[in-house]
Amino acid sequence: MIGCEASGVIDACGAGVDPARLQERVGVYSPFGGAYAEALTVPQQYALPLPANMPFEDAAAFTHVFLTAHEALHGVAPLRNGSTVLVTAAAGGLAVH
């Protein structure tokens, strides 16, 4: 889906979201798309806190790649002691899907 990654600063919180998150720098994964807009609403679990020194441009390109690798290593095929991992295409982002 196009427009599934974004980054920015939280400027409003919905019901049940800790208002301390206001002004938090976040990288966003939006499986719903819409990330090419100037503003985006997503469930709070899709807004990932950013390190203070990470540029927004890097953060917007990071979320989908990171979450794909995380899901592969912790969800689809959980790592165990003694596991072997083959990393292919380590210089790229995601393959076309």
N, C-alpha and C positions, 0 to 999 in steps of 0.2 A: 504494500500500500504506500503510495507516495504521501509525503508530508507526515511521517510518523515520528520524526525526531525534532526536538526544539530545545532551547535553553533560554533562561531569563530569570526574572525576579518575581516572586509571588506577590501580587498586589491585592488579592482578595481571597478569603477562605470561606468555604461553604459550611453548613451545619455539621457539627461533629469534628471539625478540623481544628487543631490547636492554633489559636491566633498568634502564637509565638512564631509560627512559620511565615508570617507576613514579612516581606523584604528579604526572605531567604533566597539565595542564589541556587537555582536548580537546573538539572538536565532533565528533559522530559521524554518519555517514550509514550507515544499515543497510538495504540493499535486501531484507533478510530479515525486516524488521519487528522487533517486540519492544522498541521503544524506550520503551514506556510502563512497563516494568518498573523495579524499583529497581536492578537490575544487568543488564548486557548484555555479551555476548561477541561481538566482531567481529574480522575479520582486521585486522592492524595498519594496512593502507593506508586503512581506513575511519575511522581515528581521527586527525583533523587537529589539529595543535597550535594553540592559541589565543593571541592576544595577552594579556598579563597584565591589561590593562584592559577586556577584553571580558566583559560579564556572561554567565553561563551561559544565561540566558533568551534573549539575543540570539544566542548561538552555536547553540542548539538550533533556532532558526528560520532560520539562515543557510546551513547546509550544503547542503540540497537545492536552494535557489535559486541559490547560487553554483555548484554543480557542474553544474547544468543550463545556465547561461550559459557556463561554461567549456567544456563539451563542445560546445556550439553553435559557439563561436568558435574552438576549437582542434581539434575532432574532425570534426564534420559539415561545416562550411564554414570551413576555416582562413583566417584573415586574411592578406592579402598587402599590400605597399605599394600605396597607392592604393585600397584596399578602401573601400566605403561600407557603413555599418551603420545600419539603421533599428531604433530601439528603441521598442517599443510597450509599453504598460502598465507603464511604468517605476516607477509608484508601488505596484505590487502584487507579490505573490510569484509563484506559479505558477498557471496556469489549471487548471481541472478537467480531468483526463485519464482 
